Amino acid sequence: MKDLTPNSWEARAEGASLYGFTDYPTLAERGTTVLARGEGPYVVDTDGNRFLDANAGLWNMVAGWDHRGLIRAAQEQYERLPGYHAFFGRMSDRTVELSEKLVEVSPFERGRVFYTNSGSEANDTLVKMLWFLNRMEGRPEARKILTRVNAYHGVTAVSASMTGKPYNDVFGLPLPGFIHLTCPHYWREAREGESEAQFVRRLARELEEVIAREGADTIAGFVAEPVMGAGGAIPPAEGYFQAVQPILRKHGIPLIADEVITGFGRTGEPWGCESYGFTPDAIIASKAMTAGYFPMGAVILGPELADRLFAASAEFTDFPHGFTASGHPVGCAVALKAAEVILEGADGDEPLIENVRRTMPLFAEGMDRLARHPNIGEARYRGTMGALEAVADRETKAPFAADLQVSERIANACHDVGLICRPLGQAVVLCPPFIMTPAQFDEMFGKLEKALGSVFDAVA
Ligand SMILES: *Cc1c(COP(=O)(O)O)cnc(C)c1O
């Protein structure tokens, strides 16, 4: 057990704060890391320890922790108009500008944007939009939502129902009408002797069967992350979206890309759907949209859904939905700046997405190198997001005994040498900020390699 000095930051954290998604035994043993400031891709705790954050916070702090342009954009907007809503026919000028910008950088020729404070709320909003639309268009039974096992879409009651993780059972979720299809993870889900193409065909057949069983006219939408994030950084099997999209089209079921992680450059293209060669009917954005400098999410509807929602709202006289801080002017100013910083290049700097593209091969090389360790079963990645999956036996892909807590141990060993990376199941997830230099990639993989070696020596 960690011995807490009275009145230390750690003791005070434990005295009055609650923790989400935190392993309580590890907390009891190691205490809270209380952060005080950041520099580039590093964060510094209240004891002055520096950590390279290989997860960019929670996938979102892609411009690091001291980006002057983003900080200035927020400061200037706080001086001009520090807050406003987007109800009753009013919205800030920055909100108008951001909607234009998001449609411009989206894969859609035209579209419309609705704002939330988070990715979870954006997914909730999307589902309510589909429910509203279908009712207004005379199809009140079209309510079911299809997602996949291991998908992560958030934590509100609806977005947690979309999430395909077993822990939601503790809340009595999912709600009825949320259906989870097979995770498109070839390495883990394929049957003995099944090729990747056969695996994808099996998943397509499953989708057809579920639609036939449930009735196409009861299904409101199919929501998918182009690369699964919190489910374990899982890129889909080759050809997956090309196999499912025609089936959805045939049955008139919208395909929504949850791009909360993959949006704004993570996969080397502005959107993950572009990396995977498909155009969805709507996009969910958050996280990197403000580079983590403001809490904000958005539903970006493509032309067809935008027209239908606009028409249905006009007919009902209202779309009765929205958050007090939807389209917050400071969030919009920060997001406008983030789009410029990441995709276009701001203040004479190259666009951050250029650095992502340049360093993707370094990321791939480092992952492939660590994958040679006999206790790594799979290195999977796309762009600069990925995971290393620990296994007790490479041949059988058998995981380590759960009570060994292998990935927690690896993350803790990394922490002790100044690297933050996240345990997820038996995998360790990496998704560094977009500003990483080659030397920082070396630091990240070097520290991770040492941590893996020491943990596997202890448990294998
Ligand atoms: C993080 C995440 C969400 C939820 O976003 P919050 O801002 O945490 O509510 C939704 N979808 C995906 C793909 C995410 O990674």
The ligand as an SDF file (V2000), in Angstrom:
LIG
                    3D

 15 15  0  0  0  0  0  0  0  0999 V2000
  -13.6930    8.9440  -26.4880 C   0  0  0  0  0  0  0  0  0  0  0  0
  -14.6710    8.4310  -27.4700 C   0  0  0  0  0  0  0  0  0  0  0  0
  -16.0380    8.7310  -27.3690 C   0  0  0  0  0  0  0  0  0  0  0  0
  -16.6050    9.4570  -26.1900 C   0  0  0  0  0  0  0  0  0  0  0  0
  -16.1380   10.7510  -26.0970 O   0  0  0  0  0  0  0  0  0  0  0  0
  -16.2310   11.5090  -24.6780 P   0  0  0  0  0  0  0  0  0  0  0  0
  -15.7940   12.8980  -25.0300 O   0  0  0  0  0  0  0  0  0  0  0  0
  -15.3080   10.8140  -23.7410 O   0  0  0  0  0  0  0  0  0  0  0  0
  -17.6460   11.4480  -24.2500 O   0  0  0  0  0  0  0  0  0  0  0  0
  -16.8740    8.3070  -28.3790 C   0  0  0  0  0  0  0  0  0  0  0  0
  -16.4150    7.6070  -29.4350 N   0  0  0  0  0  0  0  0  0  0  0  0
  -15.1140    7.3040  -29.5560 C   0  0  0  0  0  0  0  0  0  0  0  0
  -14.6510    6.5640  -30.7710 C   0  0  0  0  0  0  0  0  0  0  0  0
  -14.2020    7.6800  -28.5770 C   0  0  0  0  0  0  0  0  0  0  0  0
  -12.9230    7.3440  -28.6790 O   0  0  0  0  0  0  0  0  0  0  0  0
  1  2  1  0
  2  3  1  0
  2 14  2  0
  3  4  1  0
  3 10  2  0
  4  5  1  0
  5  6  1  0
  6  7  2  0
  6  8  1  0
  6  9  1  0
 10 11  1  0
 11 12  2  0
 12 13  1  0
 12 14  1  0
 14 15  1  0
M  END
$$$$
